[in-house]
């Protein structure tokens, strides 16, 4: 596939974006300020929607006329950690071989953002606009986008649809799972490990609760819908982190763990977790009665809705014309911000270059061919908006 001027421009932008370490635990403001300067250089004003303490920000901007019927192109600025991963090169420096571009975020999803920004001069020529949306904290539960989406819904002429550029190999995706992320914290009572009657081991309580979640995960697998388009087809529950205790011979005074539940649209995650929440309420009361100050607490860290095909048929048809994708619409097991855009009333699909199989791992990459297909998509979109 030929390398176009847009491809070349996007590659230069991608190199810059990869150089910003926007791991979710860090601020993304340096990247956002760079994007704002880039847009300003093309005569496009940007709007920031910051988090509560101002350490991170979303950005949205309009390239083209301020009229209804525009297209939202959305991507997140944050990336997952590289800690403990065996990279062959600096993850925050773009490198290449014969057919791949390497770097943290090349696939998920700075590649799409770079392609979008490179197409701004073309989008400005349209009779309908492109609304660029860049969020923060997608990787830790889609936390940043809702405030931006609300601002866009309030302030923009009504867009026709939203395209979320998560990596799909340029396939049109009309479904993703929702996600609930929770932290469980157990406060025990320390004592010598030989005197179990004189204390409460937070680790033992936490282990019991994690066993319950493991059993719940097994039941979700057993009750999977064979007709589900998702892979895996069922709701999934996994424990992501856990820590607790100070020494082998001390009853642990503190333990905590996090877990996530990912549900297809036909499974109510809150209902799935209700028995577990009820057990924690009862257990908390029992621990407090045994030792004042002890207890167990569940904190919900994130709750992002699923994406469904319903209501996005015109969006799907429009994007298919640009990609030439004639395969049946797909569904993905990961969570994304698409469900949040849909929940706000925007017809929404997912479509972007690269494969999720290359994301979140050492030597993350995007195929050059996929990047070229993404560039072609942007060029076709710009042409379609000229003809509207």
TORGU-107008 format. One line per field, with one value per residue (C-alpha): chain; x negated, y, z negated; residue number from 1. Coordinates in steps of 0.5 Angstrom, whole numbers. Each point is the difference from the previous one (the first is absolute). Layout:
N
chaine: c(A, ...)
px: c(X, ...)
py: c(Y, ...)
pz: c(Z, ...)
num: c(NUM, ...)
END
This chain:
388
chaine: c(A, A, A, A, A, A, A, A, A, A, A, A, A, A, A, A, A, A, A, A, A, A, A, A, A, A, A, A, A, A, A, A, A, A, A, A, A, A, A, A, A, A, A, A, A, A, A, A, A, A, A, A, A, A, A, A, A, A, A, A, A, A, A, A, A, A, A, A, A, A, A, A, A, A, A, A, A, A, A, A, A, A, A, A, A, A, A, A, A, A, A, A, A, A, A, A, A, A, A, A, A, A, A, A, A, A, A, A, A, A, A, A, A, A, A, A, A, A, A, A, A, A, A, A, A, A, A, A, A, A, A, A, A, A, A, A, A, A, A, A, A, A, A, A, A, A, A, A, A, A, A, A, A, A, A, A, A, A, A, A, A, A, A, A, A, A, A, A, A, A, A, A, A, A, A, A, A, A, A, A, A, A, A, A, A, A, A, A, A, A, A, A, A, A, A, A, A, A, A, A, A, A, A, A, A, A, A, A, A, A, A, A, A, A, A, A, A, A, A, A, A, A, A, A, A, A, A, A, A, A, A, A, A, A, A, A, A, A, A, A, A, A, A, A, A, A, A, A, A, A, A, A, A, A, A, A, A, A, A, A, A, A, A, A, A, A, A, A, A, A, A, A, A, A, A, A, A, A, A, A, A, A, A, A, A, A, A, A, A, A, A, A, A, A, A, A, A, A, A, A, A, A, A, A, A, A, A, A, A, A, A, A, A, A, A, A, A, A, A, A, A, A, A, A, A, A, A, A, A, A, A, A, A, A, A, A, A, A, A, A, A, A, A, A, A, A, A, A, A, A, A, A, A, A, A, A, A, A, A, A, A, A, A, A, A, A, A, A, A, A, A, A, A, A, A, A, A, A, A, A, A, A, A, A, A, A, A, A)
px: c(0, -3, -3, 4, -1, 5, -4, -6, 2, 4, -6, -4, 6, 0, -8, 2, 6, -4, -6, 5, 1, 7, 1, 6, -3, -3, 2, 2, 0, -7, 3, 7, -4, -4, 7, 3, -6, 0, 7, -1, -5, 5, 5, 4, 2, 0, 4, -3, 5, -5, 1, 1, -7, -2, -5, 3, 4, 5, 0, 5, -1, 4, -3, 5, 6, 4, 6, 4, -1, -8, -4, -3, -7, -2, -6, -3, -7, -2, -4, -1, -6, -7, -2, -3, 1, -6, -1, -5, 0, 2, 8, 0, -4, 3, -4, 2, -2, 2, 7, 2, -1, -1, 1, 5, 6, -1, 6, 4, 1, -5, 0, 7, 0, -7, 4, 6, -4, -4, 7, 2, -2, 4, 6, 0, 2, 6, 8, 1, -5, -5, 1, -7, 1, -6, 1, -4, 0, 4, -5, 2, 7, 2, 0, -1, 4, 7, -1, -3, 6, 5, -3, 0, 7, 2, -5, 0, 5, 3, -5, 2, -4, -6, -6, -4, -7, -2, -4, 5, -5, 5, 6, 7, 1, 7, 0, -5, 1, 1, -5, 1, -7, 0, -5, 1, -3, 0, -3, -2, -2, -8, -2, -5, 1, 1, 5, 6, 5, -3, 0, 3, -4, 2, -4, 5, 6, -2, -2, 7, 3, -5, 3, 7, -2, -4, 7, 4, -5, 1, 8, 0, -4, 4, 6, -2, 4, -2, 3, -4, -4, -6, -6, 0, 8, 1, -1, -7, -3, -7, -4, -5, -4, -1, -4, 0, -4, -7, -3, 1, 1, 5, 7, 1, 3, 2, 1, 3, 1, 3, 5, 3, 7, 1, 7, 4, 6, 5, -4, 2, -7, 3, 5, -6, -4, 6, -1, -7, 1, 6, -6, -5, 6, 1, -7, -2, 5, -3, -7, 2, 3, -6, -5, 2, -4, 0, 5, 0, 2, 1, -1, 2, -5, 3, 6, 1, 6, -1, 1, 6, 2, 7, 0, -6, 2, -1, -7, -2, 2, -4, -6, 1, 0, -7, -3, 3, 1, 5, -1, 6, -1, -4, 0, -6, -1, -4, 3, 0, 3, 4, 6, -1, 1, 6, 3, 0, 4, -5, 0, -7, -4, -7, -5, -8, -6, -4, 2, 1, -4, -6, 2, -2, -6, -8, -2, 7, 1, 4, -1, -2, 6, 5, -3, 1, 7, 1, -2, 4, 6, -1, -1, 6, 4, -3, 3, 7, 1, -2, 5, 6)
py: c(0, 7, 5, 6, 7, -1, -6, 3, 6, -5, -4, 6, 2, -7, 0, 7, -3, -7, 5, 2, -5, 0, -6, 1, 1, 6, 7, 0, 8, 0, -4, 4, 7, -3, -2, 7, 4, -5, 2, 7, 0, -2, 5, -5, 2, -5, -1, -3, -4, -1, -5, 2, 2, 3, -6, -3, 3, -3, 5, 1, 4, 1, 0, 3, 4, 0, -3, -7, -6, -1, -6, -1, -3, -3, -3, 0, 3, -5, -6, -6, -1, -3, -2, -7, -1, -2, 5, 0, 7, 6, 0, 7, 1, -2, -5, -4, -6, -3, 0, 3, 6, -1, 4, 0, 2, -1, -4, 2, 5, 6, -3, 2, 7, 1, -1, 4, 6, -1, 1, 6, 4, -4, 0, 7, 0, -4, 3, -4, 0, -5, 0, -2, -3, -2, -3, -2, -6, -5, -5, 0, -1, 6, 5, 6, 0, 1, 8, 1, -4, 4, 7, -2, -2, 7, 4, -3, 0, -7, -5, -5, -6, -1, -5, -2, -2, -6, -6, -4, -1, 5, -5, 3, -1, 1, -4, 0, -2, 5, 0, 1, 1, -1, 0, -4, 2, -4, 3, -6, 0, -2, -5, -5, -6, -5, 4, -1, 1, 7, 3, 0, -1, 5, -5, -6, 4, 3, -7, -2, 5, -1, -7, 2, 4, -5, -5, 6, 0, -7, 0, 6, -5, -5, 4, 3, 1, -4, 5, 6, 3, 2, -4, -3, 0, 1, 5, 0, 2, 0, 2, 5, 2, -2, 1, 0, -2, 2, -7, -7, -1, 6, 0, 5, 7, 2, -3, 2, -2, 2, -3, 1, -2, 0, -1, -1, 5, -5, -2, 5, 1, 3, -5, -5, 3, 1, -6, 1, 7, -3, -4, 5, 4, -6, -1, 7, 0, -6, 2, 7, -4, -4, 5, 8, 3, -7, 0, -2, 6, -1, 6, 1, 3, 0, -2, 1, -3, -5, 2, -3, 0, 3, 7, 1, -4, 7, 1, -7, 1, 6, -3, -6, 4, 3, -6, -5, -5, -5, -5, 0, 5, -2, 0, 0, -2, 6, 6, 7, 7, -2, -2, 7, 4, -4, 1, 7, -1, 0, -6, -3, -5, -3, 0, 1, -2, -6, -6, 0, -6, 4, 5, 0, -4, 1, 2, 2, 2, 2, -3, 5, -3, 2, 7, 1, -3, 5, 6, -2, 0, 7, 2, -3, 3, 7, -1, -3, 7, 4, -3, 0)
pz: c(0, 2, -5, 1, -3, -5, -2, -1, -4, -5, -1, -2, -5, -2, -2, -4, -4, -1, -4, -5, -6, -1, -4, -4, -6, 3, 2, 7, 1, 4, 5, 0, 0, 6, 4, -2, 3, 6, 1, -1, 6, 4, -2, -4, -7, -6, -6, -6, -5, -6, -6, -7, -2, 7, 1, 6, 5, 6, 6, 6, 6, 7, 6, 5, 0, -6, 3, -2, 3, -2, -2, -6, 0, -7, -3, -7, -2, -5, 0, -4, -4, 2, -6, -1, 8, 4, 6, 5, 1, -4, 0, 0, 6, 7, 4, 6, 4, 7, -2, -7, -4, -7, -7, -6, 3, 8, 0, -6, 2, 2, 7, 1, -4, 5, 6, -2, -1, 6, 4, -3, 6, 4, -5, 0, 7, -1, 0, -6, -6, -4, -7, -3, -7, -4, -7, -6, -5, 5, -2, -8, 2, 5, -6, 4, 6, -3, -2, 7, 3, -4, 2, 8, -1, -3, 4, 7, 6, 0, 3, 5, -4, -4, 3, -6, 3, -4, 3, 5, 6, 3, -1, -2, -7, -3, -7, -6, -7, -6, -6, -7, -4, -8, -6, -6, -6, -6, -7, -5, -7, -1, -5, 0, 5, -5, -4, 5, -5, -2, 7, 7, 6, 6, 5, -2, 1, 6, 3, -2, 4, 6, 0, 0, 6, 3, 0, 3, 6, 0, 0, 5, 5, -1, 1, 7, 6, 6, 4, -2, 5, -5, -1, -6, 1, -8, -5, -3, -7, -2, -6, 3, -6, -8, -5, -8, -6, -3, -2, 0, -8, -1, 2, 5, -2, 7, 7, 7, 7, 6, 5, 6, 3, 8, 2, 7, 1, -3, -6, -6, -4, -6, 0, 0, -5, -5, -4, -1, -2, -5, -3, -1, -4, -5, 0, -2, -6, -2, 0, -4, -5, -1, 0, 0, 6, 4, 6, 8, 5, 7, 5, 7, 4, 7, 3, 8, 4, 6, 7, 4, 7, -1, 3, 3, 7, 4, -3, 1, 8, 0, -3, 5, 6, -2, -2, 5, -6, 3, -6, -5, -6, -5, -8, -5, -7, -2, -3, 4, 0, 5, -5, -3, 7, 1, -7, 2, 6, 5, 5, -1, 3, -1, 6, 0, 2, -3, -4, -7, 0, 0, -6, -7, 1, 1, 7, 2, 7, 6, 7, 5, 4, -5, -1, 7, 0, -5, 4, 6, -5, -2, 7, 2, -6, 2, 7, -2, -4, 6, 4, -6)
num: c(1, 2, 3, 4, 5, 6, 7, 8, 9, 10, 11, 12, 13, 14, 15, 16, 17, 18, 19, 20, 21, 22, 23, 24, 25, 26, 27, 28, 29, 30, 31, 32, 33, 34, 35, 36, 37, 38, 39, 40, 41, 42, 43, 44, 45, 46, 47, 48, 49, 50, 51, 52, 53, 54, 55, 56, 57, 58, 59, 60, 61, 62, 63, 64, 65, 66, 67, 68, 69, 70, 71, 72, 73, 74, 75, 76, 77, 78, 79, 80, 81, 82, 83, 84, 85, 86, 87, 88, 89, 90, 91, 92, 93, 94, 95, 96, 97, 98, 99, 100, 101, 102, 103, 104, 105, 106, 107, 108, 109, 110, 111, 112, 113, 114, 115, 116, 117, 118, 119, 120, 121, 122, 123, 124, 125, 126, 127, 128, 129, 130, 131, 132, 133, 134, 135, 136, 137, 138, 139, 140, 141, 142, 143, 144, 145, 146, 147, 148, 149, 150, 151, 152, 153, 154, 155, 156, 157, 158, 159, 160, 161, 162, 163, 164, 165, 166, 167, 168, 169, 170, 171, 172, 173, 174, 175, 176, 177, 178, 179, 180, 181, 182, 183, 184, 185, 186, 187, 188, 189, 190, 191, 192, 193, 194, 195, 196, 197, 198, 199, 200, 201, 202, 203, 204, 205, 206, 207, 208, 209, 210, 211, 212, 213, 214, 215, 216, 217, 218, 219, 220, 221, 222, 223, 224, 225, 226, 227, 228, 229, 230, 231, 232, 233, 234, 235, 236, 237, 238, 239, 240, 241, 242, 243, 244, 245, 246, 247, 248, 249, 250, 251, 252, 253, 254, 255, 256, 257, 258, 259, 260, 261, 262, 263, 264, 265, 266, 267, 268, 269, 270, 271, 272, 273, 274, 275, 276, 277, 278, 279, 280, 281, 282, 283, 284, 285, 286, 287, 288, 289, 290, 291, 292, 293, 294, 295, 296, 297, 298, 299, 300, 301, 302, 303, 304, 305, 306, 307, 308, 309, 310, 311, 312, 313, 314, 315, 316, 317, 318, 319, 320, 321, 322, 323, 324, 325, 326, 327, 328, 329, 330, 331, 332, 333, 334, 335, 336, 337, 338, 339, 340, 341, 342, 343, 344, 345, 346, 347, 348, 349, 350, 351, 352, 353, 354, 355, 356, 357, 358, 359, 360, 361, 362, 363, 364, 365, 366, 367, 368, 369, 370, 371, 372, 373, 374, 375, 376, 377, 378, 379, 380, 381, 382, 383, 384, 385, 386, 387, 388)
END
